[in-house]
């Protein structure tokens, strides 16, 4: 492709200055906001022992809408005494919950799943309001998958003895689980944690992330509605201190954490001299490998969903793009073109592809990386020219070319809509570059050649390898990492292991 | 010719994503009017009569007899068999609605080349502005690519000043890889006859006589071929999905796909058409509903 073709990509294709006889129109989509009214209280308390309870700490903090910077409401900040109360409630409820007939446990879980489906629209709106993700994603991905996790795990309740043959007639639960989840998929992560724990007969204390507590609290309402026995699930909101108190509590027998590698390491140290078990699902810098024989137009779609899905706030985001040398120009041209049609803006607009960055802190982290990339000599391509709203935290989808594997933007997890494009010449070099990272959560391989897929996938150090697709999730498929991306699996039969004494 | 492969799963997924755009209020009205102006009002039946074609032409010039402000556009063209071109030509005299004619042994193309070429020449002679040809699928599927290319070149030359729409009959090509290959082949063959003006050549999905006819993924793949040709040469090839598009909402989905795949420049009847007959009345129904707030009965709109 020559350079004039490239400049056409940039300007005329989308903006359309045509030389044809009749005037082409500028056809813009009118705003299409999700309008359903959702009630949000001014203040939420902690969900302990089946009831919303005022925090003993007497502290509340504000949660804000990252698209407008406005306060949505206040939620309780759990202090040490609150954590103790929540753990005590979980401990008291556990023996009875574990002794309940498995099919009865399953009934509760089916009910939760169905209530999530019935209240899907409301949950999607709250998720997008509190976290900034586009309603299209919360509606089509987060909420349906959360329901699926409860449906799926409900089915396991009375089949655990078949899941692990040799483990005895009825594998025992581990007890009280302390679960700490991140802000990128708040409701979905709550489902990932709670569903397998309940299926195995455990009880939980769940702490949602500081910036996105609202859907977990809505889930607490659902638990009330389905009359889940008091104390089986307790949901406490708060910051790092609340999380620390939960991890340190003696009666918590298992910690499940999804979040940054930095905090994950800290937690691993904290439980090192205790009887607690721990699973960690941490960061990633996942390679997305495109061979020249791939279907390029579809591979470009895979790049888009790989890195720009949920503003790039995805632990398994395909943030390192490795393209075979001969295809680099065409991939970059097509990516440039495709990026221009992404719509950035109001998360509640049904046509929005890229919503708001989750928090001010995260936005400044992303900016720090953009600067670091430029300082190290990589070329930043900000080709999406959409006007951004005045208020709120926004970052246009972008990518770096001229990136060396040693650059910060190629090594560290940015957790934003920023892609690092690199090239390789041979499959061996692709593998070497792909595996040259402290992480190992996910990877993508794009080629039209079946044998190449199997060879490359087998040799990639990654918990999930997507072939000719990216960011596909299913409750039946285990998810987790190699190396510093963590240990333990969530989902599927393998995900039950961490919640049973085997 | 560079070989482009298509990954079917991801292509289907991308095509489906356009149907999730929410087109409301002003953009809906604008889209409906635009779609109306892009319709090739078509009748291709053995029992077609001169009277039916005259009715169709009247409908093409003035799709709706009620009051809509601003007045509705005419459709883009009337598409008939060669034997009825002169009737349509006469009925459309003085309007800006084009006469399109299928030719080259439509719909099968299973005729000797000289017969197919004469078919084209006579349709042009009778006054067709646009020729909708079918490619030789037998030769394409048998791998005789050169033969298909040569035939397209000869048909293009036989068209003279008339615009050419090349029907791939994607329902018979079956795989997306074939659709992409046939698109590239058709565009390349047409381009080899000399410098093309924008919209002088279209690629078209289907005859309407084979199922499946136009689908979103097939149209997407053809649009990608058009886009890739444009990026290299700067020449805009037109696109015409035909058959199976009956509802206004479907038409809006197609327009979304055009906008997001090749860009706003293609949002003109010069470069994008719908081959359809029943679509027109559904567009009118939606336009009237949006204007008056009430749905009209089917009999409120003329059949043709």
Boltz contact constraints between the chains, C-beta under 6 A:
constraints:
  - contact:
      token1: [A, 5]
      token2: [B, 231]
      max_distance: 6.0
  - contact:
      token1: [A, 5]
      token2: [B, 232]
      max_distance: 6.0
  - contact:
      token1: [A, 13]
      token2: [B, 263]
      max_distance: 6.0
  - contact:
      token1: [A, 14]
      token2: [B, 263]
      max_distance: 6.0
  - contact:
      token1: [A, 16]
      token2: [B, 263]
      max_distance: 6.0
  - contact:
      token1: [A, 16]
      token2: [B, 264]
      max_distance: 6.0
  - contact:
      token1: [A, 16]
      token2: [B, 265]
      max_distance: 6.0
  - contact:
      token1: [A, 18]
      token2: [B, 265]
      max_distance: 6.0
  - contact:
      token1: [A, 20]
      token2: [B, 198]
      max_distance: 6.0
  - contact:
      token1: [A, 20]
      token2: [B, 199]
      max_distance: 6.0
  - contact:
      token1: [A, 20]
      token2: [B, 270]
      max_distance: 6.0
  - contact:
      token1: [A, 21]
      token2: [B, 270]
      max_distance: 6.0
  - contact:
      token1: [A, 22]
      token2: [B, 268]
      max_distance: 6.0
  - contact:
      token1: [A, 22]
      token2: [B, 270]
      max_distance: 6.0
  - contact:
      token1: [A, 24]
      token2: [B, 264]
      max_distance: 6.0
  - contact:
      token1: [A, 24]
      token2: [B, 265]
      max_distance: 6.0
  - contact:
      token1: [A, 24]
      token2: [B, 267]
      max_distance: 6.0
  - contact:
      token1: [A, 24]
      token2: [B, 268]
      max_distance: 6.0
  - contact:
      token1: [A, 25]
      token2: [B, 267]
      max_distance: 6.0
  - contact:
      token1: [A, 26]
      token2: [B, 264]
      max_distance: 6.0
  - contact:
      token1: [A, 27]
      token2: [B, 30]
      max_distance: 6.0
  - contact:
      token1: [A, 27]
      token2: [B, 267]
      max_distance: 6.0
  - contact:
      token1: [A, 29]
      token2: [B, 27]
      max_distance: 6.0
  - contact:
      token1: [A, 30]
      token2: [B, 24]
      max_distance: 6.0
  - contact:
      token1: [A, 30]
      token2: [B, 25]
      max_distance: 6.0
  - contact:
      token1: [A, 30]
      token2: [B, 26]
      max_distance: 6.0
  - contact:
      token1: [A, 30]
      token2: [B, 27]
      max_distance: 6.0
  - contact:
      token1: [A, 32]
      token2: [B, 22]
      max_distance: 6.0
  - contact:
      token1: [A, 32]
      token2: [B, 24]
      max_distance: 6.0
  - contact:
      token1: [A, 295]
      token2: [B, 5]
      max_distance: 6.0
  - contact:
      token1: [A, 295]
      token2: [B, 6]
      max_distance: 6.0
  - contact:
      token1: [A, 295]
      token2: [B, 7]
      max_distance: 6.0
  - contact:
      token1: [A, 297]
      token2: [B, 224]
      max_distance: 6.0
  - contact:
      token1: [A, 298]
      token2: [B, 7]
      max_distance: 6.0
  - contact:
      token1: [A, 298]
      token2: [B, 10]
      max_distance: 6.0
  - contact:
      token1: [A, 298]
      token2: [B, 11]
      max_distance: 6.0
  - contact:
      token1: [A, 301]
      token2: [B, 10]
      max_distance: 6.0
  - contact:
      token1: [A, 301]
      token2: [B, 14]
      max_distance: 6.0
  - contact:
      token1: [A, 341]
      token2: [B, 260]
      max_distance: 6.0
  - contact:
      token1: [A, 350]
      token2: [B, 22]
      max_distance: 6.0
  - contact:
      token1: [A, 351]
      token2: [B, 21]
      max_distance: 6.0
  - contact:
      token1: [A, 351]
      token2: [B, 22]
      max_distance: 6.0
  - contact:
      token1: [A, 448]
      token2: [B, 5]
      max_distance: 6.0
  - contact:
      token1: [A, 468]
      token2: [B, 7]
      max_distance: 6.0
